[in-house]
């Protein structure tokens, strides 16, 4: 097996373990939230988290990627320390400007945003909670970016385990004692804990080694090339980021207007379950792929790394689909409550969309570090447009399944768009083994989805077929991959 695949496997498997630890730590919190808050309360908390993440995404999208790129390229140069100080200073100045702009925009449209997200003016206090929270999330980008640039997956994994343990201890009494108010207060508190732990580890692993301090960053020279690159990437963030945030606001508003905040709360278990997987595999892939693509020059290397990443993503999808689809009802009831049982009807379809989303994501990671940020920006604009059109057309006609289509159509379409573009631009070609694995995932997932919707007999058969397909993965994997898995299991 190629050393590149081994490095990628090590990175993703390490973060996978921490993600599952995070999931189990949050399971009790999710279950208690569902029982105490109900669909409406869960929907409100979900909307606060959504707004915080999207405004932070607008503020850092593009610029954070440029910052990682600058740090990754600077660390191996003779004047690495000076370059890193300048990169920090340039990023801090640019990001501060965007934070001020974001706060101004949010305050200027606070009533409109509140109505879009919560449906009632009386919920404006939750808007201000999100406003308070998002600058903390922006600070998160500083320690995370340097750990990502240095590909310090071990430190990121450790941070997630420590953070999830602290968050677990704090969240339960907050929700039990103060119910919705406690759940809302937990949102900024959880992010603050995450930032504190990341800062501590970044200081131990990177700041001390490169003697990074506030005083040195202040004294560092401003480099025009760094600022120019940051503004180039931020132009992508401003145009694409703002548009995507508006798309998400409008699509959620469409669901809110037609189906109510209860529907968003009802759908939250599906988003949570899918995020168990995407929450570890996508950051793990990005942590390794982005700086690695930045170092590559030849198309053969790029094609090989994409194939390796597609295989890692596909192996991860197999348990998600082959267990998640047959046991979809049990999963919803276990994680939440019987009040959310209707959500299980949408889970198989959403998971099929997730498979194309993961494959699309792998291709998308190659564009920006390879200098194709403008093309990536244009594609993302079209991606958001399809999200908006599908939601607008389908929710009114088909209800909540119409929102599910949003998570299927766009990833499916743009998986093909990005694949064809990388084939033309980077001479990408599939390895036969990669195609076989992806076909196995797709055909198996579709078969299980169809059987889950037919009748009680086929649904019961799925309980057996799903695990059998999971076991069948052993024969799809290459000999080297099987040996790597056995080696990892022996070390546990």
N, C-alpha and C positions, 0 to 999 in steps of 0.2 A: 504494500500500500504506500502511496506517495506520502512523503513527509508533510506536504501541505495539508492533505486530508487528515493526517494524524493530529496536526496542530489545531486544525479547525474542530475536529472531534473532541479534543481535550478541552478546548475553550467552551464549546457549547454544552458538553456534558457537565462541566463544573458549574456553569450557571444554571443548568437544568436542575441539578440537585438543590441549589439554593432556592430556586423558584418553587419547587415542590414544598420545601420547608416553609417558605412564605405562605403558600397556599393553605397548608394545614394549620398554620398559626392563625390565619385569617378566617378559617372555616367557622370557628365558634362565633366570631364577631358577625359574620354574614348571617349565620343561623339566628342569632339573637336579634339582629337588625330586622330580619324578615318577620319574626314572631311579634316583636314589640312595635315596629314602625309600620308594618303593612306595606302594600304596594305604593301608596301615596308618599309615605315617609321615605321609603327607599328611592322613589323617583325623585324627590327633592334633593336628597344627598347626592344622587347620581348626576343631577343637573349642576349642582355646585362644583363637583369634581370635574365635570365636562367643561364648564366655563373656565375654571382655573387652568386646566390643561391647554385649552385652545388659545387663550390669551397669552400664556407662556410660550406656546408654540409659535404664535405670531411674532413674539418678541425675540425669540432665539433662533427660529428656523433659518437655515442658511448661514447665519453668523456663527452659530455653535459648530456647524460642520467645517467652516473655514478655520475656526480656532483649533479644532482637532487636527486638521490638515497641517496647519502651521507648526503646531507642537510636534507632530509626528515627523515632519521634515526637518525640524530644527535640532532634535535631540541627538542626532549622530554627527553634527557638524562641529568644527573646532571651537567656534564661539557659541556653543549651545546655550550656555547660561544667559548671555546677553540677548540672544534671539528669543529665548523663552520669556524673559522679563518684558521685552518689547511686545511680544504676542499677548501677554496678559494685559499690559497697559492699553494696547489698541482695542482689544476685545471689551475691556471694562468701559472705556469711553463710548464705544459704539452702542453697547448694550444698555448703558445708562440712558442714552438718548431715546432708545426704543421703549424703555420702561416708562419714561416721562410721557412719551407719545401715547402709549397704551393706556396709562392711567387717565390721561386727558380725554381720550376717545370713550373710554368706559363711563367716565363721569358725565360726559356730554350726552350720552345715550342711555343713561341708567334706567329710565322708565321703559324705553323701548326694549332693551335687553331683558329686563325683568319680565315684561309681558311675554316676550318670545319664549323664554325658558320656563317660566313658572305659571304663566297664564293669568296671574293676579298681581295688582300693584302692592297688595299687602305683604307679598313675599320679598320686598326690596331689601330687607335685612340680610337675606341670603345672598343677594347680589354683593353687598358690602363685605360679606365673609369671603367671597371669591376674590374680590378686589384686594383684600388684605393678604390673601394666600398666595397670589400669583408672583409677587416679587420674591417671596421665599423660594418658590420653585425656580425662578430665574437664577438665584444664587447657587442653586443646586448644580447648574451647568458648569461652574468653575472647577470644583474638585472632580466631578464626573468626567469632564473633558480631558483633564490631564491623565487620569487613570486609563481612559479609553485610548488616548493617543499613544500611551506607553504599553498598551495591550496588557495591562495588569488585571487580568481576569480574576486572579485569586483575591486581590484586594476588593474588587467590586462584589464578588461572591460573599466574602466575609462581611462586608458592609450590609448586604441584604439580610443575612442571617441575624446579625446583631440588631438591625433596625426592626425586623419583623418581631423579634422577641420583645423588645421594649414596647412597640406599638400594641402588641397583644395584651400585655400587662395593663396598659393605660386604657385601651379602648373598651374593654368589657365593663368596668365600673362606670365609665362615662355614659354608656348606652343604658345600662341597667338603672342607674340613679336618675339621670336627666333625660332619658329617652331621645326624642328628636333633637333637642338642644345639645345633648351630649354628643350625638352622632355628627351634628354640624360642627361643633367645636373640635372634634377629632380630625377633621379634614386638614386645617392649617397646622395643627399640632403634629400630625403624622409626618407631614412634609418637613417641618422644622427638625424633627428627630432624624430624618433621613439625611438632611444637609449636615447636621452636627457630626453624625457618624462618618459620612464621606469626607468631611473636612479633616477629621482626626486621622483617618487612614491615608488620605492624600498627603497630609503633613509628614507622616511616618515614612511613606513609600517614595514620595517625589519631592515635596517641598524642602525637606532637610538635605536630600542628596544634591539638589541643584541650588540650594541656599536661596530659595524663593521666599521673599518677605515683602510686606507692604511697602517698606521704605525703598527697597531695590526696584520694585515695580514703578513707584512714583518717579524715581530718578532715571529710569530707563528711557532711552531715546524713542521717539515715535517714528516708526518706519513707514514710509509712504507706500511701499509695496504691500505691507501687511494691511494698512488701512484700505488701500485700493481693493485688495482681495476680499476683505470683510464687507466692504460696501457693494462689491459685485455680487457676493453671495447673499447679502441682505436685500439687494434689489429683487433677487429671486424670492426671498422670504416675504418681502412686502407685497409683491404682486400675487404670488401663489398663496402665501400664508393667509393674507386677508381674505382672498377669495374662498379658500377652503374653510376658513372659520365661518364666513357668511353662509356657505353651503350647509355646514353642520347646524348652524343656528336655524336656518330656514327649514331644513329637513325635519329637525326636531319640533319646530313650530308647527309644521304641517301635521305631524303625528299628534301634537298637543291639541291643535284646533279640532281635528276630526275624531280623536279617540280619547283625549284627556291625559293628564299626568299619570293616571293609573296605568295606562298602556306602557308608558316609558318604564315605570316601576316593574310591570309584569315582564318586560323584555330584559330587564337587568340581569337575571340569572344566566341568560344565554350569553350576554356580553361577558359576564364574569367567567363562565366556563371556558369560552373560547380564549379569553385572556390568560387563563392558566397556561395554555400552550404558547400563544403569541407573546405573552409577557416574558417568557424565558428564551424562546428560540430567536425572536427578532432582535432583541438587544444583544444576545450572544453573537448572532451572525454579524450584526452591525459593528460590535466592538472589535471583531477580528477583521471583517471584510473591508471596512472603510479605510483604516490606515494601511492595510495590505494592498488594496487597489491603488492607493496613492503612491506606493513604492514601485508599482509595476510599469514596465515599458512595452513589453511584447504582447501581441494579441494571443499567442498560444498560451501564455501564462494566465491571461484573463479568462479565456475559454475553459481552461482546466479548473480554475478556482470556482467559476460559476457552476460547473458540473459537480464539484465536490460539495458546494453549498446546497445545491438542489437535492443531492442525495441525503445530506444531513437533515434538511428540512422535511424531506419525504419520510425518512425513518421516524422522525418525530410525529408526523401526521398520522402514522399508522395506528398507534394506540388511541389517539384522540378520536379518530373516525370509527375504528373497529370495536371500540368499547363505548364511546360516547353515543353513537347512533342506536345500537341495540338497547342500551340501558338508559335512554334519554329520560324516561318518566321517573325512574328511580333516582337519577342524578338530581333532577329538579327538586323532588320531594326531600331528598337527603340534605342538599345544600340550603334549601330555603324552607318551604312549607307547602301544604296542599293548596293554599291560596294561590300559589304560583304555578299550579299544575298545568294550566292551559299553555304556559310558555313552552312546555315540552313538545308541542306540535310543530314549533318553528325550529327547534334545535338541529334536527338532521340536515335541513336545508342550509342553515347558517354555517354548519360545520363544512359542508361541501364548498361553500363560498370561501371559507377560511383556507382551504387547501390551495385554491388559486391565488388567494391573497399572499400566502407564504411564498409561492413560486414567483409571483410578480415581484415581491419584495427583494428576492435574491437578485433578479435582473436589475432592479432599480438602483441597487447599491453600487453598481459599476459605473453609472453615468457621471455623477458629480465629481468623484475623485479622478476620473479620466478626462476631465475638462469639458464635459457635455452638460453643464448645468442649465444652459438655456433650453436645450432640447428637453431635459428632464422637467423644467418649469412648464413648458408648453404642454407636455403630456399630462402633467398633474392638473393643469387647468381643464383639460378635456375630461380627465378622470372625475373631477368635482362636478363638472357640468352633467355628466351622465348620472352621478349620484342624485343630483337635484331633479333631473327630468324623470328618473325612475320613481323617486319618492312622490313627486307631484302627481304623476299619472297613476301610480299603483295604490297608494294608501287610501284614496277616496273610493276606489273601486273594490279593493280586496281587503281592506282593513290592515291589521298588523302584519300579515304575510306580505303586504306591499312594501313595508319597511325592510323585511327580510330580503326582498329582491335587491335592495340597495347594496347589501353585503355580498351579493352573488354576481350581479351583472357587471359592475365596474371591474372587480378583480379578474373575472373571466376575460373580458374584452382586452384589458391592458396587460394581462399576461402575454397574450399573443402580440400586442403592439410592441412591448419591450423586447420580447424574444426575437421578433423579426428585425427590430432596429439593431440589437446587439449582434445579430447574425450578419447584417450588412456592414456595420461599423467596425466591429471587433473580430470579425470572422468566427463568431461563435458557432460551435457545432456540438450536438449532443453525443455523448458516448452511448453506445447501445445499452449498457447496463443502467444508465440513468433513465433512459426512455422506458425500459422494462419496469423499473421501480415506480416511476410516476404513473404508468399505465395501471399497475397493480393497485396503487392507492386510489386512483380515480374509479376504476371499474368496481373495486370492492366497495368503495363508499357509495356509489350510485346504486349498486345492488342492494345494499343494506337499507338505504333510504327508501327505495321502492317497496321492499318487503315490510318495512316499518309502517307503511301507510295502507296496506291492503286489508288484512283481517287479523283476528286473534291468532290463528294458526301460524301465519308467516311471521308475526311479531314474536311469537314464542320460539320459532325456528331461529330467529336472529340472535337469541341468547346463546345459541350454540355456534352458529355460522361466524359471528363476530370474533369470538376467541379463537376459532379454527383459522380464520384469515390472519389473525395476529400471530399465531404459531407458524403459519406458512411463510412469514417474513424471513424466517431462518433460511429458507431455501432460495429466497430472492437475493439475500445478501451474498456478497462475494466471500471467498474463503478468507481473504485478508481481513474483511470486516467482521466476520464471525470470530476470528482469532483475537481481534482487538477487543470485541465485547467480552469474550471469555477472560481475557487478560485483566480487564477492568473489574469484572466480577470477582476474580480471585484476590484482587488487591483490597476489596471492600472488607 
